[in-house]
Each structure stands twice: as C-alpha cells, then as structure tokens.
C-alpha cells in the first residue's frame, strides 16, 4: 500500500511538472512549418475521421512519409477540436504525460528501483530538448510512436515473466503501430535485446572468454530468435520509408559519405552536450557540409571511442552504463544523418527517445556512487534538484518561442543570424500569409547570404510573378534553372509566366520539360492540353487531358477541359 502511494504520488508530480511547463501551449497557434501540411491545409485531415481519410492514410505517401497512425491521430483531433489549435496542442501534452508515466512504470517494473526510475522519468518529462516534440503539432509522431514503443517494452516485459503467444503478439502489435506512427522505431528490436541483458538478465555473457557453456549459447540463441518478427517489420518499415522520402525528394544524396559521417560524429557529442547544457535550442540547426572543422570530428570520435571503451570495460560490474550508452547510440542511428534527410545537421526532436539512455547512465551511475560513498547523497541530491529547476525554467521559456510562426522563426534568425535558412523560413511564412513584399525582403536577405541557392531564386521568381514584375520573375527563374536545370516545379512555374506573357511555345517547352522530369505532374499535362487546343491539335490535346486524369482522377479542371474538347470535336467532326 505504501509503495502504491509512492507510485501514485510520483505520477502526480510528473503530471504537475509537465502542466507547469506546457499549460501555455493552449495559447499557441499552428505554425506555418509542416502544421499546414499535416493539419490545417490538409484536405483529408481537416475532414476528421472518415472512411475516405482512413483509406488515404494507409494507401498514400505524404510529407515524405508513410505513417498512417499519425494521420489518424490528427484526423481524430480535427473531429474533436476542428481547427482550434489549443486542442491539438493539448493532445501532444497529454501524450507526453502518458509517456513520462509509462517510462516511470516500465523502469520500476523491470528494475524494482523506485527512486532511480522516478528520476529518469522526471528528467524525460521536463527536459528542454523535448519541448520541440511536444510543442510542435506536426511532431505528434514523436509522442505517439514513443507511446507505442513504451507499451511494446511493457508487454515484452510481461511476456518475459510469463511467456505466452498472446503476450508476444500484443507486444509485436504495439511495435507495428509504433512503426506506423514514426519509422524511427526500427532499432527497437535491438533495444529489447539490451533490456534482455540488463535489467532482465535474460541474455547472459559467458563466464569465461574461452569457454561458452551450451546452456548459455542455447538461451541466447532463443532470445535472438524472438526478435526476428520484430526485425522483419523493421526492415519493411525501412523499405517503405526510403521509398516515401525518395518520392518526395527528401533524401539528400549530394553530400559525400565522409561529410555525413563527420556530421554524425559531431552530432552525437553535441546531443550529449545539449542534454547537459541545453543552449542554444532551435527548430533548425544548419548543416555545415564540408565546413565542419576537422578538430571537432577527431575530438568527437575520440570521445565516443573513450566512452564506449569505459562502458565495455565495466559491462559486468555496471551493466547499466553499457545498456544506457547503446540505447543512446542505437536509437539515434536512423536520424543521425548517415542517410541525410532535409537540410538540418541535427534536431532537438530526435533526442526524444535516445536521451532516455543517457538519463539511465547518469541516474543509475549516481545511485552506485551513493551506495559506495554515502556522504555523496546530499551533494548529488542538491545537484539533481538544481538541474531539474534549470531544465524546467529553460523548457518554460523555450515554449514561448512556439507561440506562433513569427516568434518561432525570429528565434531561428536570432540564433543563427548568418545562416540563410532562418530568413528563408520567415519568407515562406510571410508568403503563406500573403505578405509578398515582406516575404521578398526575407528571401532577398537569404539570397545575399547564399546566392547559389536555386530554390531561393525560384521562390523569389514566384513572388515577383504574383507582384506583376514579369522581367524580374523571368530573371530569377532562369538563374534557378541555370543552377539546377532538373527542377520540375520551376519549369512549371516558368511555363505559367510564359503563358501570362503570351509566349505559347516557350510555355509548351517548359511544361513538356516538367512532365519529363516529373511524369505524374497532372497540372502540366492539363496545361499542355490547353495549348494544343489553341493550336487545334485536338487529338494530342485529348491525350494530355487523359494523362492528367490518369494521375489525378478527380482533377475537375481536366475533366471539364476534356468534356469541352469532346463537345468541340463533335461540332467540328474532328474525331
């Protein structure tokens, strides 16, 4: 009974701490950075939970991902709260509360250590690096996938205590749901193996380096076989994710492997630093490319090798060090940048699960020090309280940068004033809000910092086109295509500009180039069809309208154009 009261009290403390930090999220708006794509401009999501929406979630790639459970959660929010941001925000907060409690219960069940489990959970609940995962509505996938990951571990623990097929299948089912929330969980089978080693003590190390007892070999062999179903679904998720990201051009293959590895090494150590001293924090950390200082790479490599060596050396005496360290290293692998996705070098949200490994190392390490040196208890307690207060203050203040799009990207500009990305982001925000002149100012500032960015030239060209400055628009379209001649969207927009200027042949050339680069560009097919109608090439026009409808069956404009063309052909007998 006393133990139950302590557990309930700890859960209440976790809820209160999270509420203090994140209650202000009720005053936060959507941000024009993925939230539009995930929620308020997504036609399927805005309708709420519908049969059509469920089918779409499971059968379509969107936003360079396939995560149907995440889409269903956003649809549920729209059914419950419509497009009121506070409801969507609070759902993330509630998931974070649930995750913190689940983490506490999981660690307590598998270790039997109440205070250390509570300390890890409180660090997870209040840490500033986790603000991005909770405050950003589009990062629902972080909170949701972690929830399923923790349920997987809990049910796996119950399976290990009383092995039954039902318990195993429930754990596997939770894992599949987690993968369908965010594919970052592909390394979870390895994490289960770490838990088998410590604290479950199922996976045994040989008593002697030269002799392995047959029972130990058989036991370990069976434990490895248990993970095969998990690995199969992990591999399936990897394949689907790569397909989704390549279809949206999210995978950056232009960076050499040496640069990606260098960035990964530095990021591993930087995450550790930010876990201890979370300054500065930003929604975007620019990738330095080949400008990463060599001494940083070497220092990071030596640090990682050193920590790994210490953990392996003490693997029998202090197994939690090895488990925590491999937890951290392993769960970061999918997002550490070896396969580069996007233009960032790292992201706070990527630490949501991996940081748990570091917390385990610190907390259980402190427990060992206290057991060996009882006088250290007061000092460690004081240090822990100071860090917790500091983390809460930083998390509370960092939440304020998420109030709206302007506060968020102004923070990026202040954090990285000499990087073009922050200005580009702010320009995107102003453009979405129809403030074209302000958007142009931000884009031009970004272009001054990085003049060889084809995407910036393209965005500036579109703004000039909407402002009616066709000469300036044409100039920037040409410069964008000079830098990157294979950008389908730039060719399409340049074609629209040519249409405005009555340059039919040039428009036709750009639209044809568009579909040669991106064969499923329905709007380009439709515009080619319209141009062929003007040229009275009706047979060719009909073929292009049909192509548009092939790739976008509900394309009303193409349906109308094809219908009108059929009427025209009937009247002129041109079949």
MARTOR-981834 format. One record per residue (C-alpha): x, y, z. Coordinates in pm, 1 decimal, always signed. Example, Ala and Ser with C-alpha at 12.3 -4.5 7.8 and 13.67 -1.06 7.14 Angstrom:
BEGIN
- east	north	up
- +1230.0	-450.0	+780.0
- +1367.0	-106.0	+714.0
This chain:
BEGIN
- east	north	up
- +0.0	+0.0	+0.0
- +283.8	+239.5	+89.6
- +457.8	+152.8	-237.9
- +136.6	+218.0	-434.2
- +100.5	+559.7	-269.9
- +456.8	+644.3	-371.5
- +387.5	+538.3	-731.1
- +68.6	+744.7	-745.0
- +248.3	+1040.6	-588.0
- +524.4	+1022.2	-849.3
- +269.3	+1012.0	-1131.1
- +101.9	+1321.8	-988.7
- +439.3	+1500.4	-967.5
- +509.4	+1417.8	-1332.4
- +168.2	+1548.9	-1441.2
- +208.2	+1869.2	-1238.2
- +560.3	+1938.7	-1368.8
- +450.2	+1890.7	-1730.0
- +142.1	+2105.7	-1675.6
- +352.1	+2392.4	-1535.5
- +573.4	+2388.7	-1845.6
- +318.8	+2316.9	-2117.0
- -4.3	+2480.7	-1998.2
- +98.2	+2782.6	-2206.5
- +66.5	+2566.6	-2519.0
- -307.9	+2634.4	-2500.2
- -226.8	+2989.6	-2616.5
- -6.9	+2871.8	-2904.4
- -116.3	+2882.3	-3267.0
- -45.6	+2648.8	-3555.5
- +288.7	+2726.3	-3720.8
- +332.4	+2758.9	-4096.0
- +601.9	+2495.6	-4092.7
- +460.4	+2146.5	-4156.8
- +146.4	+2218.4	-3949.5
- -17.3	+2336.2	-4271.3
- +78.4	+2012.9	-4446.4
- -17.6	+1795.0	-4151.4
- -334.3	+1967.2	-4034.6
- -489.6	+2297.1	-4135.3
- -424.3	+2284.0	-4512.4
- -454.1	+1906.6	-4544.9
- -794.6	+1839.3	-4700.0
- -806.9	+1477.3	-4582.8
- -710.6	+1557.8	-4224.2
- -942.3	+1859.4	-4193.1
- -1246.6	+1637.4	-4259.3
- -1178.7	+1444.6	-3940.4
- -1204.3	+1066.9	-3911.9
- -1376.9	+939.0	-4224.8
- -1367.1	+615.6	-4421.9
- -1208.3	+804.0	-4710.4
- -948.2	+951.2	-4476.2
- -858.4	+615.0	-4323.1
- -811.7	+466.8	-4670.9
- -595.4	+762.5	-4775.4
- -379.9	+736.0	-4460.8
- -290.5	+373.7	-4532.8
- -250.0	+396.2	-4910.8
- -66.7	+726.0	-4972.9
- +275.3	+873.6	-4911.1
- +252.2	+1229.6	-4786.8
- +506.8	+1477.1	-4646.8
- +782.8	+1232.0	-4744.1
- +648.2	+972.1	-4500.4
- +414.9	+679.6	-4456.9
- +277.3	+696.2	-4104.4
- -96.5	+618.3	-4114.4
- -145.3	+604.0	-3737.0
- -11.1	+958.1	-3706.7
- -254.4	+1075.4	-3974.3
- -543.0	+906.1	-3793.9
- -449.2	+1083.7	-3469.6
- -455.1	+1422.1	-3645.6
- -790.1	+1333.1	-3804.6
- -925.6	+1243.8	-3461.1
- -812.5	+1582.9	-3331.0
- -998.6	+1755.4	-3614.3
- -1309.8	+1553.5	-3530.6
- -1282.6	+1653.8	-3163.9
- -1149.8	+2010.8	-3185.4
- -1197.0	+2111.1	-3550.1
- -911.6	+2355.4	-3628.8
- -881.0	+2505.8	-3280.1
- -503.4	+2490.3	-3212.6
- -532.9	+2451.2	-2834.5
- -698.9	+2110.8	-2868.6
- -427.2	+1979.5	-3099.1
- -155.2	+2115.7	-2871.9
- -305.2	+1968.2	-2557.3
- -328.4	+1623.9	-2717.0
- +51.1	+1633.4	-2758.6
- +88.3	+1737.2	-2394.2
- -135.2	+1453.0	-2277.7
- +69.1	+1204.0	-2479.5
- +387.0	+1341.7	-2322.1
- +232.1	+1296.5	-1978.2
- +139.9	+939.3	-2065.2
- +489.3	+868.6	-2197.8
- +652.7	+1002.7	-1881.8
- +430.0	+785.2	-1661.5
- +483.7	+479.1	-1883.5
- +861.0	+529.2	-1869.4
- +849.2	+551.2	-1490.0
- +635.1	+237.1	-1459.4
- +846.5	+44.5	-1710.5
- +1174.6	+118.7	-1533.9
- +1022.8	+49.2	-1192.9
- +878.0	-285.9	-1304.6
- +1195.9	-412.6	-1469.9
- +1445.0	-280.9	-1210.9
- +1246.1	-262.1	-886.6
- +1423.8	+68.6	-814.2
- +1160.3	+331.4	-736.9
- +1371.0	+645.9	-685.2
- +1605.9	+598.8	-986.0
- +1307.1	+518.5	-1210.2
- +1131.0	+833.6	-1090.1
- +1442.5	+1044.3	-1152.0
- +1476.4	+922.0	-1512.0
- +1106.8	+989.4	-1571.5
- +1123.6	+1344.2	-1432.0
- +1428.0	+1424.9	-1647.5
- +1240.6	+1293.1	-1951.3
- +927.4	+1491.0	-1861.9
- +1090.7	+1832.6	-1812.7
- +1396.0	+1834.9	-2039.2
- +1417.3	+2134.7	-2278.1
- +1526.5	+1916.9	-2571.6
- +1180.2	+1758.0	-2563.9
- +990.3	+2086.0	-2599.5
- +1003.0	+2063.1	-2979.2
- +841.9	+1717.8	-2981.7
- +557.8	+1836.5	-2756.8
- +504.1	+2197.6	-2866.7
- +510.2	+2127.7	-3241.8
- +178.3	+1981.0	-3352.3
- +341.0	+1820.6	-3656.6
- +568.7	+1623.0	-3424.5
- +272.6	+1428.3	-3291.0
- +453.9	+1132.5	-3446.5
- +730.4	+1162.0	-3181.9
- +494.1	+1145.3	-2886.2
- +271.8	+882.9	-3046.0
- +549.4	+647.9	-3159.4
- +719.7	+672.2	-2818.4
- +392.1	+582.0	-2651.1
- +366.1	+263.0	-2859.4
- +738.1	+191.6	-2805.1
- +694.7	+205.6	-2426.7
- +383.9	-14.2	-2444.4
- +587.0	-257.7	-2655.3
- +854.0	-272.4	-2385.1
- +592.9	-315.6	-2109.4
- +414.7	-601.2	-2283.8
- +750.0	-753.8	-2376.2
- +844.3	-746.0	-2007.4
- +520.4	-926.5	-1916.3
- +595.7	-1179.6	-2189.4
- +940.6	-1247.5	-2044.3
- +789.0	-1311.0	-1699.5
- +516.3	-1546.1	-1826.2
- +586.6	-1635.3	-2190.6
- +267.1	-1683.7	-2391.2
- +199.5	-1632.9	-2759.3
- -74.8	-1379.9	-2682.0
- +159.2	-1154.6	-2483.8
- +423.5	-1178.7	-2753.5
- +171.9	-1086.5	-3024.7
- +43.2	-790.7	-2821.3
- +399.7	-660.0	-2787.0
- +457.4	-712.6	-3160.0
- +125.8	-540.2	-3240.5
- +224.3	-234.9	-3033.6
- +556.5	-226.2	-3219.0
- +383.7	-232.0	-3558.3
- +158.0	+55.5	-3450.7
- +468.6	+244.1	-3338.2
- +636.4	+195.1	-3677.1
- +320.1	+323.5	-3843.7
- +344.3	+632.9	-3623.3
- +711.4	+707.8	-3692.9
- +964.5	+473.2	-3856.2
- +1241.4	+590.1	-3621.6
- +1147.9	+286.1	-3408.7
- +1326.2	+48.0	-3646.8
- +1601.7	-2.6	-3386.6
- +1359.0	-105.6	-3109.8
- +1432.8	-481.7	-3153.7
- +1792.9	-406.0	-3053.5
- +1663.8	-207.5	-2756.7
- +1461.2	-509.1	-2642.7
- +1780.2	-712.8	-2662.0
- +1954.5	-456.6	-2440.6
- +1675.2	-489.5	-2184.8
- +1723.2	-867.4	-2200.4
- +2081.9	-809.1	-2091.1
- +2002.5	-552.2	-1821.8
- +1796.6	-535.9	-1611.6
- +1605.0	-852.1	-1715.0
- +1924.9	-1066.1	-1706.9
- +1792.8	-1298.7	-1977.8
- +2083.3	-1254.5	-2217.1
- +2393.0	-1399.7	-2049.7
- +2759.5	-1324.6	-2106.8
- +2985.5	-1631.3	-2098.5
- +3151.6	-1686.8	-1760.4
- +3484.7	-1737.9	-1936.9
- +3624.7	-1579.5	-2251.0
- +3738.2	-1917.6	-2382.7
- +3451.5	-2142.6	-2271.3
- +3085.7	-2088.2	-2356.6
- +2850.0	-2324.3	-2174.7
- +2596.9	-2491.4	-2411.2
- +2302.2	-2374.4	-2196.8
- +2418.4	-2010.7	-2227.2
- +2454.7	-2047.8	-2604.1
- +2109.0	-2205.5	-2637.6
- +1944.7	-1944.8	-2413.3
- +2098.8	-1652.9	-2604.1
- +2014.4	-1817.4	-2935.7
- +1644.6	-1839.8	-2841.9
- +1638.1	-1478.3	-2724.5
- +1779.4	-1368.3	-3059.7
- +1520.9	-1577.2	-3247.8
- +1244.7	-1396.0	-3055.0
- +1348.4	-1070.4	-3222.6
- +1312.5	-1198.4	-3581.5
- +942.1	-1097.6	-3618.8
- +1029.9	-750.4	-3488.6
- +1322.8	-726.3	-3731.6
- +1105.8	-830.4	-4026.7
- +864.7	-544.0	-3965.0
- +1156.9	-306.8	-3902.6
- +1303.6	-393.6	-4244.5
- +964.0	-348.9	-4409.6
- +935.1	-7.2	-4246.5
- +1284.4	+89.5	-4369.4
- +1194.4	-3.4	-4725.8
- +864.3	+187.7	-4719.8
- +1024.4	+494.9	-4558.6
- +1305.7	+516.6	-4814.4
- +1051.2	+484.2	-5094.6
- +836.1	+760.1	-4943.2
- +1125.0	+1000.0	-4889.0
- +1274.8	+944.2	-5232.6
- +935.3	+1000.7	-5395.2
- +926.9	+1346.4	-5232.3
- +1295.3	+1422.6	-5293.8
- +1362.1	+1441.6	-4918.9
- +1674.5	+1223.9	-4923.4
- +1981.4	+1435.1	-4995.5
- +2230.7	+1219.2	-5186.1
- +2453.8	+1509.7	-5284.8
- +2653.5	+1502.4	-4960.9
- +2954.3	+1267.4	-4970.9
- +2961.7	+983.3	-4718.4
- +3265.6	+1132.9	-4541.3
- +3074.7	+1456.3	-4472.1
- +2768.9	+1267.6	-4349.4
- +2980.9	+1054.2	-4116.7
- +3164.0	+1361.5	-3987.9
- +2835.9	+1535.4	-3913.9
- +2706.2	+1221.2	-3741.2
- +3008.2	+1202.2	-3509.9
- +2986.7	+1570.4	-3414.9
- +2609.0	+1547.9	-3368.0
- +2638.8	+1252.5	-3129.1
- +2862.6	+1456.1	-2899.6
- +2662.0	+1777.9	-2947.3
- +2344.4	+1599.9	-2836.3
- +2523.5	+1491.5	-2518.0
- +2635.4	+1848.8	-2454.2
- +2283.4	+1982.9	-2512.6
- +2141.5	+1719.2	-2279.7
- +2356.5	+1863.5	-2000.7
- +2355.9	+2229.8	-2109.9
- +2057.3	+2286.5	-2343.8
- +2182.2	+2609.5	-2504.4
- +2113.5	+2727.5	-2769.2
- +1799.2	+2548.2	-2885.1
- +1643.2	+2597.8	-3226.2
- +1395.3	+2433.4	-3459.4
- +1672.2	+2431.0	-3719.2
- +2045.9	+2368.1	-3697.4
- +2214.8	+2437.6	-4032.6
- +2424.9	+2165.7	-4190.5
- +2784.7	+2286.4	-4232.7
- +2860.2	+2046.9	-4518.9
- +3232.9	+2033.0	-4589.3
- +3295.0	+2321.3	-4346.3
- +3279.1	+2102.0	-4033.7
- +3608.6	+2170.7	-3850.6
- +3838.6	+1868.7	-3864.2
- +3937.1	+1902.7	-3498.5
- +3569.6	+1872.7	-3399.3
- +3537.3	+1547.5	-3592.4
- +3851.1	+1398.5	-3434.2
- +3753.4	+1517.3	-3084.3
- +3403.8	+1372.3	-3124.6
- +3544.1	+1039.9	-3249.2
- +3783.6	+1015.2	-2954.1
- +3505.0	+1099.5	-2706.6
- +3274.3	+832.0	-2848.9
- +3551.1	+571.3	-2854.3
- +3652.5	+661.9	-2498.5
- +3300.2	+637.9	-2353.5
- +3234.7	+313.7	-2542.4
- +3560.0	+167.3	-2409.1
- +3476.0	+254.8	-2049.1
- +3126.8	+106.0	-2081.1
- +3254.7	-220.7	-2231.0
- +3529.2	-247.1	-1970.2
- +3270.6	-229.8	-1689.8
- +2997.1	-426.1	-1869.5
- +2977.0	-689.6	-1594.3
- +3016.3	-457.1	-1297.3
- +2798.1	-170.4	-1418.2
- +2580.9	-313.0	-1699.5
- +2350.0	-10.4	-1694.8
- +2631.9	+200.0	-1842.6
- +2656.9	-22.1	-2149.7
- +2280.2	-50.2	-2188.2
- +2223.8	+324.8	-2149.8
- +2506.8	+411.0	-2386.6
- +2399.3	+164.0	-2656.9
- +2038.7	+280.1	-2607.2
- +2155.2	+633.5	-2687.5
- +2380.4	+540.3	-2980.4
- +2143.7	+286.8	-3133.9
- +1814.2	+475.0	-3124.2
- +1980.2	+777.3	-3288.0
- +2112.5	+577.2	-3585.3
- +1804.0	+628.0	-3810.5
- +1820.4	+1008.2	-3771.1
- +2188.9	+1079.2	-3715.3
- +2239.8	+1185.0	-4078.7
- +2417.9	+889.4	-4235.1
- +2119.1	+889.1	-4468.9
- +2072.2	+1265.1	-4494.4
- +1708.9	+1379.0	-4493.0
- +1648.9	+1752.5	-4515.4
- +1898.8	+2035.6	-4476.2
- +1949.6	+2021.0	-4097.7
- +2257.8	+1883.9	-3923.5
- +2060.1	+1768.9	-3618.1
- +1726.3	+1832.8	-3444.8
- +1607.8	+1854.3	-3084.3
- +1313.5	+1623.9	-3160.1
- +1549.7	+1339.3	-3249.4
- +1653.0	+1307.9	-2881.8
- +1303.8	+1225.8	-2751.7
- +1375.0	+852.2	-2710.5
- +1759.3	+842.0	-2724.1
- +1803.8	+1076.3	-2427.2
- +1646.6	+812.0	-2201.6
- +1966.5	+609.3	-2239.8
- +2177.7	+899.3	-2113.9
- +1938.9	+958.0	-1823.0
- +1970.8	+591.0	-1722.8
- +2350.7	+615.6	-1725.9
- +2353.9	+929.3	-1509.5
- +2085.3	+825.5	-1260.8
- +2198.9	+467.3	-1202.9
- +2560.0	+585.6	-1200.2
- +2470.1	+836.0	-927.7
- +2294.8	+558.3	-736.9
- +2613.5	+349.3	-745.4
- +2820.7	+644.0	-620.0
- +2576.0	+697.0	-331.5
- +2588.5	+326.1	-241.1
- +2969.9	+336.7	-233.3
- +3003.4	+680.6	-75.3
- +2705.9	+759.1	+147.8
- +2830.5	+1115.2	+207.4
- +2777.9	+1189.0	-162.9
- +2399.9	+1152.6	-130.4
- +2334.9	+1511.5	-20.2
- +2560.6	+1661.7	-287.7
- +2409.8	+1452.2	-568.1
- +2056.5	+1535.1	-449.3
- +2133.2	+1907.9	-449.6
- +2290.6	+1889.5	-796.4
- +1989.6	+1693.6	-927.4
- +1743.0	+1948.9	-788.9
- +1943.6	+2239.7	-935.9
- +1949.4	+2077.2	-1280.1
- +1577.5	+1996.6	-1263.2
- +1490.9	+2356.7	-1175.3
- +1717.6	+2481.7	-1453.0
- +1561.4	+2243.2	-1704.4
- +1209.8	+2349.0	-1606.2
- +1292.3	+2719.4	-1637.9
- +1456.6	+2664.9	-1976.8
- +1168.4	+2448.6	-2101.8
- +914.2	+2707.8	-1988.5
- +1098.7	+2992.1	-2162.3
- +1163.9	+2785.8	-2477.3
- +790.6	+2710.8	-2501.5
- +733.1	+3081.6	-2558.4
- +918.1	+3067.7	-2890.4
- +640.7	+2834.6	-3013.6
- +358.8	+3085.7	-2968.8
- +326.9	+3143.0	-3342.2
- +521.3	+3129.2	-3666.2
- +681.0	+3472.2	-3625.1
- +814.3	+3404.0	-3275.7
- +947.9	+3067.0	-3390.9
- +1142.0	+3184.1	-3694.1
- +1255.2	+3510.2	-3537.7
- +1417.0	+3287.1	-3278.2
- +1593.2	+3093.4	-3558.2
- +1725.0	+3418.4	-3708.3
- +1848.4	+3540.2	-3369.8
- +2013.3	+3204.9	-3301.1
- +2181.2	+3171.3	-3642.7
- +2194.1	+3527.0	-3788.8
- +2442.5	+3435.8	-4062.9
- +2254.3	+3136.9	-4198.2
- +2017.9	+3172.7	-4492.3
- +1767.7	+2910.0	-4374.8
- +1610.5	+3121.7	-4099.2
- +1539.7	+3408.8	-4338.4
- +1407.5	+3165.3	-4597.1
- +1172.5	+3013.8	-4338.8
- +1045.5	+3357.0	-4239.5
- +998.0	+3440.2	-4607.7
- +790.7	+3123.5	-4650.6
- +579.7	+3227.4	-4353.9
- +510.2	+3574.3	-4492.7
- +435.0	+3431.0	-4836.0
- +175.1	+3192.4	-4692.2
- +20.6	+3488.2	-4509.2
- +3.0	+3675.9	-4846.0
- +257.5	+3936.8	-4731.1
- +450.6	+3920.9	-5057.3
- +663.5	+4231.6	-5008.0
- +778.9	+4120.6	-4663.0
- +839.9	+3770.2	-4798.2
- +1053.2	+3920.0	-5074.7
- +1264.5	+4111.3	-4820.0
- +1338.9	+3793.6	-4625.1
- +1411.0	+3593.5	-4941.3
- +1649.6	+3861.4	-5067.4
- +1832.7	+3867.5	-4733.7
- +1864.0	+3490.2	-4751.3
- +1988.6	+3514.7	-5111.3
- +2258.2	+3763.8	-5010.9
- +2395.0	+3503.2	-4769.9
- +2360.3	+3211.6	-5012.7
- +2338.6	+3339.3	-5374.2
- +2371.5	+2995.2	-5536.2
- +2051.1	+2850.6	-5391.8
- +1825.4	+2751.6	-5683.3
- +1523.4	+2709.1	-5454.7
- +1554.5	+3067.3	-5328.9
- +1570.2	+3205.1	-5682.2
- +1258.2	+3004.2	-5766.7
- +1066.5	+3138.5	-5466.7
- +1169.7	+3495.0	-5543.3
- +1058.2	+3446.0	-5903.7
- +713.4	+3329.0	-5791.0
- +674.2	+3634.7	-5565.0
- +776.7	+3869.0	-5847.3
- +532.0	+3692.8	-6077.4
- +248.7	+3749.0	-5830.0
- +353.6	+4113.1	-5793.7
- +327.3	+4152.3	-6171.1
- +702.4	+4207.8	-6222.9
- +748.6	+3957.5	-6505.7
- +1100.3	+4066.4	-6605.5
- +1236.5	+4012.9	-6255.1
- +1046.4	+3686.3	-6228.9
- +1192.6	+3562.4	-6559.2
- +1543.1	+3660.0	-6447.1
- +1521.5	+3454.3	-6127.3
- +1355.8	+3157.3	-6297.4
- +1642.8	+3146.5	-6547.2
- +1902.2	+3169.9	-6268.6
- +1730.1	+2890.6	-6075.8
- +1733.8	+2665.7	-6383.5
- +2094.5	+2755.6	-6454.3
- +2190.2	+2623.4	-6110.1
- +1953.4	+2324.1	-6125.5
- +1803.9	+2256.0	-6470.3
- +1611.3	+1948.7	-6348.8
- +1364.3	+2117.5	-6112.2
- +1016.9	+2026.1	-6235.6
- +831.1	+2285.4	-6025.8
- +1049.9	+2568.6	-6155.2
- +985.5	+2464.6	-6515.9
- +612.4	+2452.4	-6443.7
- +602.0	+2797.7	-6283.6
- +820.2	+2940.7	-6560.4
- +569.8	+2796.5	-6805.8
- +287.8	+2978.9	-6626.3
- +485.0	+3302.8	-6654.6
- +533.8	+3243.0	-7028.2
- +158.0	+3194.1	-7063.3
- +99.8	+3528.7	-6893.7
- +333.7	+3685.6	-7149.2
- +160.0	+3509.0	-7442.4
- +474.0	+3307.8	-7518.8
- +292.5	+2986.2	-7607.0
- +587.1	+2791.2	-7748.5
- +816.0	+2870.7	-7453.7
- +536.2	+2774.0	-7213.5
- +486.2	+2446.4	-7401.0
- +857.7	+2369.7	-7381.8
- +864.0	+2425.5	-7004.6
- +551.4	+2217.9	-6943.2
- +693.4	+1932.0	-7152.2
- +1016.4	+1952.4	-6953.9
- +809.1	+1940.5	-6634.7
- +643.7	+1609.8	-6722.7
- +970.1	+1462.8	-6847.5
- +1120.6	+1523.7	-6501.1
- +804.4	+1452.3	-6303.1
- +579.2	+1220.6	-6509.5
- +285.0	+1245.5	-6266.9
- +252.6	+1627.3	-6281.7
- -118.7	+1644.5	-6367.4
- -138.3	+2025.3	-6392.2
- +141.4	+2033.5	-6650.7
- -42.1	+1772.8	-6864.2
- -358.9	+1980.4	-6838.9
- -181.1	+2299.0	-6949.8
- -14.1	+2119.4	-7240.8
- -359.3	+2001.7	-7343.7
- -493.1	+2359.3	-7336.4
- -204.1	+2478.8	-7552.3
- -268.6	+2203.8	-7806.6
- -636.3	+2304.5	-7814.4
- -526.1	+2657.7	-7903.2
- -311.6	+2510.3	-8181.4
- -613.7	+2298.6	-8290.6
- -418.7	+1977.7	-8234.5
- -725.0	+1818.9	-8073.7
- -611.0	+1457.7	-8078.1
- -290.7	+1542.4	-7892.9
- -480.3	+1768.9	-7653.6
- -720.4	+1487.2	-7565.0
- -427.6	+1256.3	-7491.1
- -274.2	+1506.4	-7247.6
- -605.9	+1572.3	-7070.6
- -640.6	+1195.1	-7025.0
- -284.8	+1180.5	-6887.5
- -375.9	+1447.1	-6633.1
- -679.9	+1244.6	-6523.8
- -475.5	+925.1	-6513.4
- -250.5	+1071.4	-6246.2
- -523.8	+1275.4	-6075.9
- -863.7	+1113.3	-6140.5
- -1064.0	+1380.1	-5952.4
- -895.9	+1672.7	-6130.9
- -1208.1	+1881.1	-6206.1
- -1038.4	+2127.7	-6440.3
- -903.0	+1848.7	-6660.3
- -1244.1	+1676.4	-6655.5
- -1408.6	+1999.9	-6767.5
- -1149.6	+2061.6	-7039.2
- -1185.1	+1708.5	-7176.1
- -1562.6	+1739.2	-7178.7
- -1545.7	+2073.2	-7360.7
- -1298.3	+1926.8	-7609.8
- -1532.1	+1636.1	-7682.2
- -1816.3	+1882.5	-7745.5
- -1589.2	+2084.5	-7973.3
- -1482.9	+1772.4	-8163.2
- -1845.8	+1665.7	-8203.7
- -1936.9	+2005.4	-8350.3
- -1636.3	+2009.8	-8582.4
- -1646.5	+1632.4	-8652.6
- -1278.3	+1601.2	-8567.7
- -1269.6	+1255.7	-8407.3
